Structures are given as C-alpha cells and as structure tokens.
Amino acid sequence: PEGRPQRVVWWARLSPDLPWNDAGFVHRLQDLLDTFRRKIQDPILALPIRWDFTAESPFMVFEPISGKSLWEVLQAGRDQILPMSIDQALSFTHQLLMALQTLHELTFQGQPAFHGALSSTQVFVTYEGRLHLVYGGVPQALLGRGYVPTSMQQALVPYLAPEQRDGTPGSQVADVYAASLLLSLIHI
C-alpha cells in the first residue's frame, strides 16, 4: 500500500538464450517445478515460489535466504585469511550431500532428478550455518533437447562434468562431480 513493499523476494531473470519459444520446454519446466514443489518439503532445497516464462524477460521468484552464497563465504575466508574450521567443512559437506540425496531420490517423467547447475552461487549458507541449495529445474527441463545454452555453460564451466561441457544437460553423476569440486574448495 502507498508504494511500500509488502514482501521481499529474490527475482531471478532467466537467460534469453533458453528455448522460451519452444512450448514443450516451457511446459516441461512448469510441470517440473509444480511437481517438485508438491513433493519436496525439505527447506534445504530452495524452489521458486512463482515464475513467468512467457514474460518479455522470463523470470523466477524465490523466498530470500538470510545468508550468503557459498562463493561469498569462501571469498570472505580467503580475503581475511580465515580458513573454515574442519567442523564447518564437514557440516557443509554433509548438508550438501543430503540436499543432493533429497533431489536425487525424485523422478520426473520417469527420469531420475538432478540439479545440473550446481555451483558455489547456487549453494547458500545461512547465518546459522545451514545450507540451502537453489533449484530452478532448467537443466532437467532441457533433458532430451541435446544441448545446454552457451550462457549456462559459461556461468558453470568450473563445475561442469566433462559430459556437460560437451552439451549434455546433466545427470546425477554430473551433480556428484560438481559437488566434489565444491567440497574440495571448502576443504582447502
């Protein structure tokens, strides 16, 4: 009312080079997000609460997570020469693998679920030390299209499994590969 915000949310603008004009892809992504919102009750996986893939600039809206991305946490530790304690590193390792397990136990249209875009900017650490994995479903929805858009590959290149670098949208195996790279950063 009177121009005051009613709610704070995260607004994620989606890459324009995704196949937004492909009704099959858009329907698959909407169906995946609706399905996973019904199936996933664990707050460790942050799913979008709203989206519009028909807008001029397609977007997703997420509940905000009070904390920082894992990338920001690791960068702050490097800048301050303050390494993460072994207890924190083990806790983060456990939480990340549990989040992936929660996701990997699901199926969508008969296919095993996967993240496909796991990176240090998709993992958030709350101020209480809990991890949250942001999941938008785009790589899963791209499955069967035979390619990953260049913009996604460029943003994720340090974490992509070799088969993803060749254009495969992802898999559970690729998620484990990306998680091992993330965990190696935590344990350094």
QUIWO-V213384 format. One line per field, one symbol per residue. ss: DSSP state (2 for helix, 1 for strand, 0 for the rest). phi: phi as a letter, one per 40 degrees, with the letter a starting at -180 (. if undefined). psi: psi as a letter, one per 30 degrees, with the letter a starting at -180 (. if undefined). Layout:
BEGIN
ss = ???
phi = ???
psi = ???
END
This chain:
BEGIN
ss = 00000000111110000000002222222222222222200000111001110000001111100011122222222220000002222222222222222222001100110000000000111100001111100222220000000222222222200222200000022222222222222200
phi = .fgcccacbcbbccdcccccccdcccccccccccccccccbcccbcbccaaacbcdbdabbbccbcibcddcccccccccfbccccccccccddcccccccdccccbbfgbccacgbcacccbbbcccgccbbcbbgddcccdgcgabddcccccbdcbccdcccchcciaccccccccccccccccc
psi = khgkkfkklkjjklkfgliffjeeeeeeeeeeeeeeeeejfkffjjlkflljfflejkllklkkkjalleeeeeeeeeeghjlkleeeeeeeeeeeeeeeeeeffllkhfkkklefhklfffkkklffgkkkjkjffeeeffkffglkkeeeeeffeffklefefgfkelleeeeeeeeeeeeeeeg.
END
